[in-house]
Amino acid sequence: AEPFDVVALEKTGQFHGTYHVLGGLISPIDNVTPEQLHIDALVSRVKEDKVKEIILATNASVEGESTALYIKQCLTDSKVKISRLAQG
């Protein structure tokens, strides 16, 4: 969701792909709508860069789950595989 989140993932040394930072999470309570995030840019990148898989790394909060669901819905017409990081 935020640039600082990438640092935590990078420290693991396990991911060797490209990141896309949304700039936040959808949150009606905080007046954050999908249009205020970089979701449209993500959808464009998926199409232009011929992305094969997206790994959603939003947190397990209501906002994180809502944002992940919204992104999945935005990408239903694409052939991209959508995965989530394990939680628990």
PDB file of N, CA, C and O in Angstrom:
ATOM      1  N   ALA A   1       0.818  -1.197   0.000  1.00  0.00           N
ATOM      2  CA  ALA A   1       0.000   0.000   0.000  1.00  0.00           C
ATOM      3  C   ALA A   1       0.861   1.261   0.000  1.00  0.00           C
ATOM      4  O   ALA A   1       0.552   2.228  -0.695  1.00  0.00           O
ATOM      5  N   GLU A   2       1.940   1.248   0.779  1.00  0.00           N
ATOM      6  CA  GLU A   2       2.787   2.437   0.918  1.00  0.00           C
ATOM      7  C   GLU A   2       4.228   2.097   0.536  1.00  0.00           C
ATOM      8  O   GLU A   2       4.628   0.935   0.604  1.00  0.00           O
ATOM      9  N   PRO A   3       5.016   3.109   0.134  1.00  0.00           N
ATOM     10  CA  PRO A   3       6.409   2.844  -0.253  1.00  0.00           C
ATOM     11  C   PRO A   3       7.220   2.138   0.831  1.00  0.00           C
ATOM     12  O   PRO A   3       8.071   1.306   0.516  1.00  0.00           O
ATOM     13  N   PHE A   4       6.972   2.453   2.090  1.00  0.00           N
ATOM     14  CA  PHE A   4       7.730   1.822   3.172  1.00  0.00           C
ATOM     15  C   PHE A   4       7.483   0.311   3.227  1.00  0.00           C
ATOM     16  O   PHE A   4       8.349  -0.434   3.687  1.00  0.00           O
ATOM     17  N   ASP A   5       6.324  -0.149   2.768  1.00  0.00           N
ATOM     18  CA  ASP A   5       6.014  -1.580   2.761  1.00  0.00           C
ATOM     19  C   ASP A   5       6.985  -2.356   1.870  1.00  0.00           C
ATOM     20  O   ASP A   5       7.282  -3.520   2.137  1.00  0.00           O
ATOM     21  N   VAL A   6       7.470  -1.719   0.826  1.00  0.00           N
ATOM     22  CA  VAL A   6       8.407  -2.375  -0.089  1.00  0.00           C
ATOM     23  C   VAL A   6       9.710  -2.708   0.641  1.00  0.00           C
ATOM     24  O   VAL A   6      10.321  -3.744   0.380  1.00  0.00           O
ATOM     25  N   VAL A   7      10.126  -1.844   1.538  1.00  0.00           N
ATOM     26  CA  VAL A   7      11.367  -2.067   2.282  1.00  0.00           C
ATOM     27  C   VAL A   7      11.292  -3.386   3.056  1.00  0.00           C
ATOM     28  O   VAL A   7      12.245  -4.164   3.056  1.00  0.00           O
ATOM     29  N   ALA A   8      10.167  -3.630   3.708  1.00  0.00           N
ATOM     30  CA  ALA A   8      10.002  -4.867   4.472  1.00  0.00           C
ATOM     31  C   ALA A   8      10.109  -6.094   3.567  1.00  0.00           C
ATOM     32  O   ALA A   8      10.730  -7.090   3.940  1.00  0.00           O
ATOM     33  N   LEU A   9       9.512  -6.023   2.395  1.00  0.00           N
ATOM     34  CA  LEU A   9       9.587  -7.150   1.453  1.00  0.00           C
ATOM     35  C   LEU A   9      11.001  -7.310   0.902  1.00  0.00           C
ATOM     36  O   LEU A   9      11.486  -8.432   0.755  1.00  0.00           O
ATOM     37  N   GLU A  10      11.651  -6.215   0.601  1.00  0.00           N
ATOM     38  CA  GLU A  10      13.011  -6.269   0.058  1.00  0.00           C
ATOM     39  C   GLU A  10      13.988  -6.888   1.042  1.00  0.00           C
ATOM     40  O   GLU A  10      14.914  -7.590   0.635  1.00  0.00           O
ATOM     41  N   LYS A  11      13.796  -6.638   2.325  1.00  0.00           N
ATOM     42  CA  LYS A  11      14.711  -7.179   3.335  1.00  0.00           C
ATOM     43  C   LYS A  11      14.695  -8.698   3.381  1.00  0.00           C
ATOM     44  O   LYS A  11      15.663  -9.309   3.835  1.00  0.00           O
ATOM     45  N   THR A  12      13.615  -9.320   2.921  1.00  0.00           N
ATOM     46  CA  THR A  12      13.559 -10.782   2.915  1.00  0.00           C
ATOM     47  C   THR A  12      14.460 -11.373   1.846  1.00  0.00           C
ATOM     48  O   THR A  12      14.936 -12.499   1.992  1.00  0.00           O
ATOM     49  N   GLY A  13      14.698 -10.635   0.782  1.00  0.00           N
ATOM     50  CA  GLY A  13      15.528 -11.125  -0.310  1.00  0.00           C
ATOM     51  C   GLY A  13      14.889 -12.249  -1.104  1.00  0.00           C
ATOM     52  O   GLY A  13      15.574 -12.926  -1.870  1.00  0.00           O
ATOM     53  N   GLN A  14      13.598 -12.459  -0.939  1.00  0.00           N
ATOM     54  CA  GLN A  14      12.920 -13.584  -1.577  1.00  0.00           C
ATOM     55  C   GLN A  14      12.154 -13.227  -2.844  1.00  0.00           C
ATOM     56  O   GLN A  14      11.821 -14.111  -3.633  1.00  0.00           O
ATOM     57  N   PHE A  15      11.872 -11.955  -3.046  1.00  0.00           N
ATOM     58  CA  PHE A  15      11.075 -11.558  -4.210  1.00  0.00           C
ATOM     59  C   PHE A  15      11.965 -10.874  -5.232  1.00  0.00           C
ATOM     60  O   PHE A  15      12.717  -9.959  -4.900  1.00  0.00           O
ATOM     61  N   HIS A  16      11.876 -11.320  -6.472  1.00  0.00           N
ATOM     62  CA  HIS A  16      12.714 -10.768  -7.532  1.00  0.00           C
ATOM     63  C   HIS A  16      11.855 -10.278  -8.692  1.00  0.00           C
ATOM     64  O   HIS A  16      12.136 -10.553  -9.859  1.00  0.00           O
ATOM     65  N   GLY A  17      10.824  -9.560  -8.348  1.00  0.00           N
ATOM     66  CA  GLY A  17       9.924  -9.049  -9.372  1.00  0.00           C
ATOM     67  C   GLY A  17       9.816  -7.535  -9.307  1.00  0.00           C
ATOM     68  O   GLY A  17      10.687  -6.861  -8.758  1.00  0.00           O
ATOM     69  N   THR A  18       8.754  -7.017  -9.865  1.00  0.00           N
ATOM     70  CA  THR A  18       8.494  -5.591  -9.911  1.00  0.00           C
ATOM     71  C   THR A  18       7.399  -5.249  -8.914  1.00  0.00           C
ATOM     72  O   THR A  18       6.416  -5.978  -8.783  1.00  0.00           O
ATOM     73  N   TYR A  19       7.574  -4.146  -8.219  1.00  0.00           N
ATOM     74  CA  TYR A  19       6.584  -3.691  -7.242  1.00  0.00           C
ATOM     75  C   TYR A  19       5.703  -2.616  -7.860  1.00  0.00           C
ATOM     76  O   TYR A  19       6.116  -1.900  -8.772  1.00  0.00           O
ATOM     77  N   HIS A  20       4.489  -2.519  -7.349  1.00  0.00           N
ATOM     78  CA  HIS A  20       3.591  -1.415  -7.694  1.00  0.00           C
ATOM     79  C   HIS A  20       2.966  -0.932  -6.395  1.00  0.00           C
ATOM     80  O   HIS A  20       2.203  -1.662  -5.763  1.00  0.00           O
ATOM     81  N   VAL A  21       3.282   0.285  -5.995  1.00  0.00           N
ATOM     82  CA  VAL A  21       2.778   0.843  -4.747  1.00  0.00           C
ATOM     83  C   VAL A  21       1.491   1.601  -5.030  1.00  0.00           C
ATOM     84  O   VAL A  21       1.458   2.487  -5.883  1.00  0.00           O
ATOM     85  N   LEU A  22       0.435   1.248  -4.312  1.00  0.00           N
ATOM     86  CA  LEU A  22      -0.880   1.853  -4.529  1.00  0.00           C
ATOM     87  C   LEU A  22      -1.001   3.259  -3.962  1.00  0.00           C
ATOM     88  O   LEU A  22      -1.781   4.067  -4.465  1.00  0.00           O
ATOM     89  N   GLY A  23      -0.245   3.553  -2.931  1.00  0.00           N
ATOM     90  CA  GLY A  23      -0.355   4.860  -2.289  1.00  0.00           C
ATOM     91  C   GLY A  23      -1.423   4.905  -1.218  1.00  0.00           C
ATOM     92  O   GLY A  23      -1.885   5.983  -0.843  1.00  0.00           O
ATOM     93  N   GLY A  24      -1.817   3.750  -0.724  1.00  0.00           N
ATOM     94  CA  GLY A  24      -2.822   3.672   0.327  1.00  0.00           C
ATOM     95  C   GLY A  24      -3.787   2.534   0.074  1.00  0.00           C
ATOM     96  O   GLY A  24      -3.583   1.711  -0.818  1.00  0.00           O
ATOM     97  N   LEU A  25      -4.832   2.502   0.866  1.00  0.00           N
ATOM     98  CA  LEU A  25      -5.875   1.478   0.747  1.00  0.00           C
ATOM     99  C   LEU A  25      -7.234   2.146   0.672  1.00  0.00           C
ATOM    100  O   LEU A  25      -7.422   3.241   1.203  1.00  0.00           O
ATOM    101  N   ILE A  26      -8.173   1.500   0.020  1.00  0.00           N
ATOM    102  CA  ILE A  26      -9.538   2.020  -0.049  1.00  0.00           C
ATOM    103  C   ILE A  26     -10.105   2.070   1.362  1.00  0.00           C
ATOM    104  O   ILE A  26     -10.070   1.079   2.091  1.00  0.00           O
ATOM    105  N   SER A  27     -10.626   3.232   1.740  1.00  0.00           N
ATOM    106  CA  SER A  27     -11.165   3.408   3.086  1.00  0.00           C
ATOM    107  C   SER A  27     -12.257   4.470   3.078  1.00  0.00           C
ATOM    108  O   SER A  27     -11.971   5.661   3.200  1.00  0.00           O
ATOM    109  N   PRO A  28     -13.508   4.040   2.936  1.00  0.00           N
ATOM    110  CA  PRO A  28     -14.612   5.012   2.937  1.00  0.00           C
ATOM    111  C   PRO A  28     -14.652   5.865   4.209  1.00  0.00           C
ATOM    112  O   PRO A  28     -15.027   7.036   4.155  1.00  0.00           O
ATOM    113  N   ILE A  29     -14.271   5.292   5.338  1.00  0.00           N
ATOM    114  CA  ILE A  29     -14.287   6.042   6.601  1.00  0.00           C
ATOM    115  C   ILE A  29     -13.308   7.210   6.544  1.00  0.00           C
ATOM    116  O   ILE A  29     -13.579   8.280   7.087  1.00  0.00           O
ATOM    117  N   ASP A  30     -12.169   7.001   5.886  1.00  0.00           N
ATOM    118  CA  ASP A  30     -11.151   8.045   5.760  1.00  0.00           C
ATOM    119  C   ASP A  30     -11.273   8.814   4.445  1.00  0.00           C
ATOM    120  O   ASP A  30     -10.384   9.590   4.092  1.00  0.00           O
ATOM    121  N   ASN A  31     -12.364   8.601   3.728  1.00  0.00           N
ATOM    122  CA  ASN A  31     -12.612   9.262   2.433  1.00  0.00           C
ATOM    123  C   ASN A  31     -11.536   8.959   1.392  1.00  0.00           C
ATOM    124  O   ASN A  31     -11.181   9.825   0.592  1.00  0.00           O
ATOM    125  N   VAL A  32     -11.021   7.732   1.403  1.00  0.00           N
ATOM    126  CA  VAL A  32     -10.054   7.304   0.392  1.00  0.00           C
ATOM    127  C   VAL A  32     -10.789   6.400  -0.593  1.00  0.00           C
ATOM    128  O   VAL A  32     -11.239   5.310  -0.239  1.00  0.00           O
ATOM    129  N   THR A  33     -10.901   6.867  -1.822  1.00  0.00           N
ATOM    130  CA  THR A  33     -11.605   6.123  -2.865  1.00  0.00           C
ATOM    131  C   THR A  33     -10.603   5.478  -3.823  1.00  0.00           C
ATOM    132  O   THR A  33      -9.435   5.869  -3.837  1.00  0.00           O
ATOM    133  N   PRO A  34     -11.030   4.505  -4.617  1.00  0.00           N
ATOM    134  CA  PRO A  34     -10.126   3.875  -5.579  1.00  0.00           C
ATOM    135  C   PRO A  34      -9.501   4.879  -6.551  1.00  0.00           C
ATOM    136  O   PRO A  34      -8.373   4.689  -7.005  1.00  0.00           O
ATOM    137  N   GLU A  35     -10.231   5.937  -6.863  1.00  0.00           N
ATOM    138  CA  GLU A  35      -9.734   6.930  -7.807  1.00  0.00           C
ATOM    139  C   GLU A  35      -8.534   7.706  -7.255  1.00  0.00           C
ATOM    140  O   GLU A  35      -7.766   8.286  -8.022  1.00  0.00           O
ATOM    141  N   GLN A  36      -8.373   7.718  -5.946  1.00  0.00           N
ATOM    142  CA  GLN A  36      -7.266   8.430  -5.319  1.00  0.00           C
ATOM    143  C   GLN A  36      -6.002   7.575  -5.238  1.00  0.00           C
ATOM    144  O   GLN A  36      -4.932   8.076  -4.892  1.00  0.00           O
ATOM    145  N   LEU A  37      -6.122   6.313  -5.548  1.00  0.00           N
ATOM    146  CA  LEU A  37      -4.990   5.391  -5.482  1.00  0.00           C
ATOM    147  C   LEU A  37      -4.449   5.130  -6.886  1.00  0.00           C
ATOM    148  O   LEU A  37      -5.030   5.586  -7.872  1.00  0.00           O
ATOM    149  N   HIS A  38      -3.354   4.409  -6.978  1.00  0.00           N
ATOM    150  CA  HIS A  38      -2.716   4.113  -8.265  1.00  0.00           C
ATOM    151  C   HIS A  38      -3.189   2.782  -8.839  1.00  0.00           C
ATOM    152  O   HIS A  38      -2.395   2.010  -9.378  1.00  0.00           O
ATOM    153  N   ILE A  39      -4.481   2.524  -8.720  1.00  0.00           N
ATOM    154  CA  ILE A  39      -5.040   1.265  -9.217  1.00  0.00           C
ATOM    155  C   ILE A  39      -5.156   1.291 -10.735  1.00  0.00           C
ATOM    156  O   ILE A  39      -4.856   0.293 -11.389  1.00  0.00           O
ATOM    157  N   ASP A  40      -5.587   2.419 -11.310  1.00  0.00           N
ATOM    158  CA  ASP A  40      -5.673   2.514 -12.772  1.00  0.00           C
ATOM    159  C   ASP A  40      -4.304   2.309 -13.413  1.00  0.00           C
ATOM    160  O   ASP A  40      -4.195   1.680 -14.466  1.00  0.00           O
ATOM    161  N   ALA A  41      -3.266   2.835 -12.781  1.00  0.00           N
ATOM    162  CA  ALA A  41      -1.906   2.646 -13.299  1.00  0.00           C
ATOM    163  C   ALA A  41      -1.509   1.174 -13.244  1.00  0.00           C
ATOM    164  O   ALA A  41      -0.828   0.678 -14.141  1.00  0.00           O
ATOM    165  N   LEU A  42      -1.931   0.481 -12.194  1.00  0.00           N
ATOM    166  CA  LEU A  42      -1.651  -0.957 -12.083  1.00  0.00           C
ATOM    167  C   LEU A  42      -2.328  -1.726 -13.207  1.00  0.00           C
ATOM    168  O   LEU A  42      -1.705  -2.574 -13.845  1.00  0.00           O
ATOM    169  N   VAL A  43      -3.578  -1.438 -13.448  1.00  0.00           N
ATOM    170  CA  VAL A  43      -4.322  -2.116 -14.513  1.00  0.00           C
ATOM    171  C   VAL A  43      -3.646  -1.856 -15.866  1.00  0.00           C
ATOM    172  O   VAL A  43      -3.527  -2.766 -16.687  1.00  0.00           O
ATOM    173  N   SER A  44      -3.213  -0.635 -16.090  1.00  0.00           N
ATOM    174  CA  SER A  44      -2.514  -0.302 -17.337  1.00  0.00           C
ATOM    175  C   SER A  44      -1.205  -1.071 -17.458  1.00  0.00           C
ATOM    176  O   SER A  44      -0.878  -1.585 -18.527  1.00  0.00           O
ATOM    177  N   ARG A  45      -0.453  -1.149 -16.354  1.00  0.00           N
ATOM    178  CA  ARG A  45       0.823  -1.882 -16.378  1.00  0.00           C
ATOM    179  C   ARG A  45       0.610  -3.353 -16.685  1.00  0.00           C
ATOM    180  O   ARG A  45       1.395  -3.957 -17.416  1.00  0.00           O
ATOM    181  N   VAL A  46      -0.440  -3.928 -16.134  1.00  0.00           N
ATOM    182  CA  VAL A  46      -0.730  -5.340 -16.386  1.00  0.00           C
ATOM    183  C   VAL A  46      -0.921  -5.570 -17.879  1.00  0.00           C
ATOM    184  O   VAL A  46      -0.400  -6.538 -18.434  1.00  0.00           O
ATOM    185  N   LYS A  47      -1.657  -4.693 -18.521  1.00  0.00           N
ATOM    186  CA  LYS A  47      -1.930  -4.842 -19.953  1.00  0.00           C
ATOM    187  C   LYS A  47      -0.699  -4.544 -20.798  1.00  0.00           C
ATOM    188  O   LYS A  47      -0.362  -5.316 -21.695  1.00  0.00           O
ATOM    189  N   GLU A  48      -0.026  -3.433 -20.521  1.00  0.00           N
ATOM    190  CA  GLU A  48       1.107  -2.998 -21.341  1.00  0.00           C
ATOM    191  C   GLU A  48       2.339  -3.877 -21.173  1.00  0.00           C
ATOM    192  O   GLU A  48       3.043  -4.155 -22.144  1.00  0.00           O
ATOM    193  N   ASP A  49       2.602  -4.316 -19.945  1.00  0.00           N
ATOM    194  CA  ASP A  49       3.814  -5.097 -19.670  1.00  0.00           C
ATOM    195  C   ASP A  49       3.595  -6.599 -19.785  1.00  0.00           C
ATOM    196  O   ASP A  49       4.511  -7.380 -19.529  1.00  0.00           O
ATOM    197  N   LYS A  50       2.403  -7.007 -20.164  1.00  0.00           N
ATOM    198  CA  LYS A  50       2.068  -8.429 -20.308  1.00  0.00           C
ATOM    199  C   LYS A  50       2.408  -9.211 -19.036  1.00  0.00           C
ATOM    200  O   LYS A  50       3.075 -10.245 -19.081  1.00  0.00           O
ATOM    201  N   VAL A  51       1.940  -8.697 -17.924  1.00  0.00           N
ATOM    202  CA  VAL A  51       2.186  -9.306 -16.621  1.00  0.00           C
ATOM    203  C   VAL A  51       1.505 -10.667 -16.557  1.00  0.00           C
ATOM    204  O   VAL A  51       0.368 -10.814 -17.006  1.00  0.00           O
ATOM    205  N   LYS A  52       2.186 -11.658 -16.004  1.00  0.00           N
ATOM    206  CA  LYS A  52       1.638 -13.001 -15.887  1.00  0.00           C
ATOM    207  C   LYS A  52       0.987 -13.245 -14.530  1.00  0.00           C
ATOM    208  O   LYS A  52       0.009 -13.987 -14.435  1.00  0.00           O
ATOM    209  N   GLU A  53       1.529 -12.619 -13.471  1.00  0.00           N
ATOM    210  CA  GLU A  53       0.989 -12.841 -12.133  1.00  0.00           C
ATOM    211  C   GLU A  53       1.123 -11.573 -11.293  1.00  0.00           C
ATOM    212  O   GLU A  53       2.114 -10.848 -11.384  1.00  0.00           O
ATOM    213  N   ILE A  54       0.114 -11.330 -10.485  1.00  0.00           N
ATOM    214  CA  ILE A  54       0.148 -10.261  -9.492  1.00  0.00           C
ATOM    215  C   ILE A  54       0.034 -10.923  -8.128  1.00  0.00           C
ATOM    216  O   ILE A  54      -0.834 -11.767  -7.905  1.00  0.00           O
ATOM    217  N   ILE A  55       0.916 -10.533  -7.220  1.00  0.00           N
ATOM    218  CA  ILE A  55       0.844 -11.009  -5.845  1.00  0.00           C
ATOM    219  C   ILE A  55       0.389  -9.826  -5.003  1.00  0.00           C
ATOM    220  O   ILE A  55       1.145  -8.877  -4.793  1.00  0.00           O
ATOM    221  N   LEU A  56      -0.829  -9.884  -4.530  1.00  0.00           N
ATOM    222  CA  LEU A  56      -1.374  -8.794  -3.718  1.00  0.00           C
ATOM    223  C   LEU A  56      -0.836  -8.910  -2.301  1.00  0.00           C
ATOM    224  O   LEU A  56      -0.938  -9.960  -1.666  1.00  0.00           O
ATOM    225  N   ALA A  57      -0.260  -7.818  -1.816  1.00  0.00           N
ATOM    226  CA  ALA A  57       0.361  -7.827  -0.490  1.00  0.00           C
ATOM    227  C   ALA A  57      -0.290  -6.787   0.414  1.00  0.00           C
ATOM    228  O   ALA A  57       0.394  -6.126   1.196  1.00  0.00           O
ATOM    229  N   THR A  58      -1.599  -6.642   0.309  1.00  0.00           N
ATOM    230  CA  THR A  58      -2.297  -5.740   1.222  1.00  0.00           C
ATOM    231  C   THR A  58      -2.482  -6.452   2.556  1.00  0.00           C
ATOM    232  O   THR A  58      -2.470  -7.681   2.619  1.00  0.00           O
ATOM    233  N   ASN A  59      -2.655  -5.670   3.624  1.00  0.00           N
ATOM    234  CA  ASN A  59      -2.779  -6.291   4.943  1.00  0.00           C
ATOM    235  C   ASN A  59      -4.147  -6.939   5.127  1.00  0.00           C
ATOM    236  O   ASN A  59      -5.010  -6.834   4.256  1.00  0.00           O
ATOM    237  N   ALA A  60      -4.340  -7.600   6.248  1.00  0.00           N
ATOM    238  CA  ALA A  60      -5.560  -8.373   6.493  1.00  0.00           C
ATOM    239  C   ALA A  60      -6.692  -7.532   7.080  1.00  0.00           C
ATOM    240  O   ALA A  60      -7.700  -8.082   7.525  1.00  0.00           O
ATOM    241  N   SER A  61      -6.540  -6.216   7.088  1.00  0.00           N
ATOM    242  CA  SER A  61      -7.601  -5.343   7.607  1.00  0.00           C
ATOM    243  C   SER A  61      -8.770  -5.297   6.630  1.00  0.00           C
ATOM    244  O   SER A  61      -8.671  -5.789   5.506  1.00  0.00           O
ATOM    245  N   VAL A  62      -9.861  -4.710   7.060  1.00  0.00           N
ATOM    246  CA  VAL A  62     -11.026  -4.539   6.181  1.00  0.00           C
ATOM    247  C   VAL A  62     -10.624  -3.735   4.951  1.00  0.00           C
ATOM    248  O   VAL A  62     -11.039  -4.051   3.836  1.00  0.00           O
ATOM    249  N   GLU A  63      -9.818  -2.697   5.150  1.00  0.00           N
ATOM    250  CA  GLU A  63      -9.377  -1.865   4.031  1.00  0.00           C
ATOM    251  C   GLU A  63      -8.485  -2.648   3.076  1.00  0.00           C
ATOM    252  O   GLU A  63      -8.620  -2.527   1.859  1.00  0.00           O
ATOM    253  N   GLY A  64      -7.580  -3.447   3.622  1.00  0.00           N
ATOM    254  CA  GLY A  64      -6.696  -4.243   2.784  1.00  0.00           C
ATOM    255  C   GLY A  64      -7.451  -5.285   1.976  1.00  0.00           C
ATOM    256  O   GLY A  64      -7.184  -5.486   0.792  1.00  0.00           O
ATOM    257  N   GLU A  65      -8.389  -5.940   2.627  1.00  0.00           N
ATOM    258  CA  GLU A  65      -9.197  -6.950   1.927  1.00  0.00           C
ATOM    259  C   GLU A  65     -10.081  -6.302   0.857  1.00  0.00           C
ATOM    260  O   GLU A  65     -10.228  -6.840  -0.241  1.00  0.00           O
ATOM    261  N   SER A  66     -10.659  -5.162   1.177  1.00  0.00           N
ATOM    262  CA  SER A  66     -11.512  -4.452   0.216  1.00  0.00           C
ATOM    263  C   SER A  66     -10.711  -3.999  -0.992  1.00  0.00           C
ATOM    264  O   SER A  66     -11.170  -4.102  -2.129  1.00  0.00           O
ATOM    265  N   THR A  67      -9.522  -3.501  -0.740  1.00  0.00           N
ATOM    266  CA  THR A  67      -8.671  -3.050  -1.832  1.00  0.00           C
ATOM    267  C   THR A  67      -8.270  -4.222  -2.723  1.00  0.00           C
ATOM    268  O   THR A  67      -8.296  -4.104  -3.948  1.00  0.00           O
ATOM    269  N   ALA A  68      -7.901  -5.343  -2.123  1.00  0.00           N
ATOM    270  CA  ALA A  68      -7.530  -6.540  -2.897  1.00  0.00           C
ATOM    271  C   ALA A  68      -8.706  -7.025  -3.739  1.00  0.00           C
ATOM    272  O   ALA A  68      -8.528  -7.386  -4.903  1.00  0.00           O
ATOM    273  N   LEU A  69      -9.884  -7.036  -3.169  1.00  0.00           N
ATOM    274  CA  LEU A  69     -11.077  -7.454  -3.911  1.00  0.00           C
ATOM    275  C   LEU A  69     -11.350  -6.508  -5.071  1.00  0.00           C
ATOM    276  O   LEU A  69     -11.672  -6.953  -6.173  1.00  0.00           O
ATOM    277  N   TYR A  70     -11.224  -5.227  -4.836  1.00  0.00           N
ATOM    278  CA  TYR A  70     -11.449  -4.236  -5.890  1.00  0.00           C
ATOM    279  C   TYR A  70     -10.461  -4.450  -7.043  1.00  0.00           C
ATOM    280  O   TYR A  70     -10.846  -4.411  -8.212  1.00  0.00           O
ATOM    281  N   ILE A  71      -9.201  -4.674  -6.710  1.00  0.00           N
ATOM    282  CA  ILE A  71      -8.193  -4.903  -7.749  1.00  0.00           C
ATOM    283  C   ILE A  71      -8.519  -6.161  -8.543  1.00  0.00           C
ATOM    284  O   ILE A  71      -8.408  -6.172  -9.769  1.00  0.00           O
ATOM    285  N   LYS A  72      -8.919  -7.217  -7.847  1.00  0.00           N
ATOM    286  CA  LYS A  72      -9.305  -8.450  -8.544  1.00  0.00           C
ATOM    287  C   LYS A  72     -10.443  -8.189  -9.519  1.00  0.00           C
ATOM    288  O   LYS A  72     -10.427  -8.700 -10.639  1.00  0.00           O
ATOM    289  N   GLN A  73     -11.417  -7.410  -9.112  1.00  0.00           N
ATOM    290  CA  GLN A  73     -12.545  -7.084  -9.977  1.00  0.00           C
ATOM    291  C   GLN A  73     -12.104  -6.258 -11.183  1.00  0.00           C
ATOM    292  O   GLN A  73     -12.621  -6.442 -12.285  1.00  0.00           O
ATOM    293  N   CYS A  74     -11.161  -5.360 -10.980  1.00  0.00           N
ATOM    294  CA  CYS A  74     -10.647  -4.538 -12.081  1.00  0.00           C
ATOM    295  C   CYS A  74      -9.900  -5.374 -13.115  1.00  0.00           C
ATOM    296  O   CYS A  74      -9.800  -4.983 -14.278  1.00  0.00           O
ATOM    297  N   LEU A  75      -9.381  -6.511 -12.699  1.00  0.00           N
ATOM    298  CA  LEU A  75      -8.563  -7.347 -13.579  1.00  0.00           C
ATOM    299  C   LEU A  75      -9.273  -8.609 -14.065  1.00  0.00           C
ATOM    300  O   LEU A  75      -8.628  -9.512 -14.597  1.00  0.00           O
ATOM    301  N   THR A  76     -10.580  -8.683 -13.889  1.00  0.00           N
ATOM    302  CA  THR A  76     -11.297  -9.902 -14.277  1.00  0.00           C
ATOM    303  C   THR A  76     -11.198 -10.193 -15.773  1.00  0.00           C
ATOM    304  O   THR A  76     -11.252 -11.357 -16.170  1.00  0.00           O
ATOM    305  N   ASP A  77     -11.057  -9.177 -16.601  1.00  0.00           N
ATOM    306  CA  ASP A  77     -10.974  -9.392 -18.044  1.00  0.00           C
ATOM    307  C   ASP A  77      -9.573  -9.774 -18.514  1.00  0.00           C
ATOM    308  O   ASP A  77      -9.395 -10.195 -19.657  1.00  0.00           O
ATOM    309  N   SER A  78      -8.596  -9.632 -17.652  1.00  0.00           N
ATOM    310  CA  SER A  78      -7.227  -9.969 -18.050  1.00  0.00           C
ATOM    311  C   SER A  78      -6.954 -11.442 -17.747  1.00  0.00           C
ATOM    312  O   SER A  78      -7.698 -12.093 -17.013  1.00  0.00           O
ATOM    313  N   LYS A  79      -5.892 -11.935 -18.319  1.00  0.00           N
ATOM    314  CA  LYS A  79      -5.517 -13.343 -18.126  1.00  0.00           C
ATOM    315  C   LYS A  79      -4.515 -13.502 -16.984  1.00  0.00           C
ATOM    316  O   LYS A  79      -3.969 -14.588 -16.788  1.00  0.00           O
ATOM    317  N   VAL A  80      -4.271 -12.444 -16.239  1.00  0.00           N
ATOM    318  CA  VAL A  80      -3.255 -12.454 -15.200  1.00  0.00           C
ATOM    319  C   VAL A  80      -3.691 -13.319 -14.016  1.00  0.00           C
ATOM    320  O   VAL A  80      -4.852 -13.304 -13.607  1.00  0.00           O
ATOM    321  N   LYS A  81      -2.729 -14.074 -13.479  1.00  0.00           N
ATOM    322  CA  LYS A  81      -2.979 -14.867 -12.282  1.00  0.00           C
ATOM    323  C   LYS A  81      -2.871 -13.922 -11.076  1.00  0.00           C
ATOM    324  O   LYS A  81      -1.935 -13.127 -10.995  1.00  0.00           O
ATOM    325  N   ILE A  82      -3.815 -14.008 -10.151  1.00  0.00           N
ATOM    326  CA  ILE A  82      -3.807 -13.143  -8.978  1.00  0.00           C
ATOM    327  C   ILE A  82      -3.656 -14.010  -7.729  1.00  0.00           C
ATOM    328  O   ILE A  82      -4.455 -14.912  -7.476  1.00  0.00           O
ATOM    329  N   SER A  83      -2.609 -13.713  -6.955  1.00  0.00           N
ATOM    330  CA  SER A  83      -2.319 -14.445  -5.719  1.00  0.00           C
ATOM    331  C   SER A  83      -2.296 -13.454  -4.565  1.00  0.00           C
ATOM    332  O   SER A  83      -2.216 -12.242  -4.764  1.00  0.00           O
ATOM    333  N   ARG A  84      -2.369 -13.999  -3.351  1.00  0.00           N
ATOM    334  CA  ARG A  84      -2.257 -13.183  -2.139  1.00  0.00           C
ATOM    335  C   ARG A  84      -1.126 -13.751  -1.285  1.00  0.00           C
ATOM    336  O   ARG A  84      -0.862 -14.953  -1.299  1.00  0.00           O
ATOM    337  N   LEU A  85      -0.467 -12.866  -0.546  1.00  0.00           N
ATOM    338  CA  LEU A  85       0.516 -13.349   0.418  1.00  0.00           C
ATOM    339  C   LEU A  85      -0.195 -14.139   1.503  1.00  0.00           C
ATOM    340  O   LEU A  85      -1.340 -13.839   1.843  1.00  0.00           O
ATOM    341  N   ALA A  86       0.463 -15.127   2.038  1.00  0.00           N
ATOM    342  CA  ALA A  86      -0.120 -15.916   3.139  1.00  0.00           C
ATOM    343  C   ALA A  86      -0.278 -15.039   4.364  1.00  0.00           C
ATOM    344  O   ALA A  86       0.532 -14.146   4.610  1.00  0.00           O
ATOM    345  N   GLN A  87      -1.328 -15.298   5.133  1.00  0.00           N
ATOM    346  CA  GLN A  87      -1.591 -14.534   6.335  1.00  0.00           C
ATOM    347  C   GLN A  87      -1.922 -15.493   7.468  1.00  0.00           C
ATOM    348  O   GLN A  87      -2.433 -16.591   7.251  1.00  0.00           O
ATOM    349  N   GLY A  88      -1.626 -15.060   8.647  1.00  0.00           N
ATOM    350  CA  GLY A  88      -2.017 -15.912   9.764  1.00  0.00           C
ATOM    351  C   GLY A  88      -1.053 -15.856  10.908  1.00  0.00           C
ATOM    352  O   GLY A  88      -1.257 -16.527  11.921  1.00  0.00           O
TER     353      GLY A  88
END
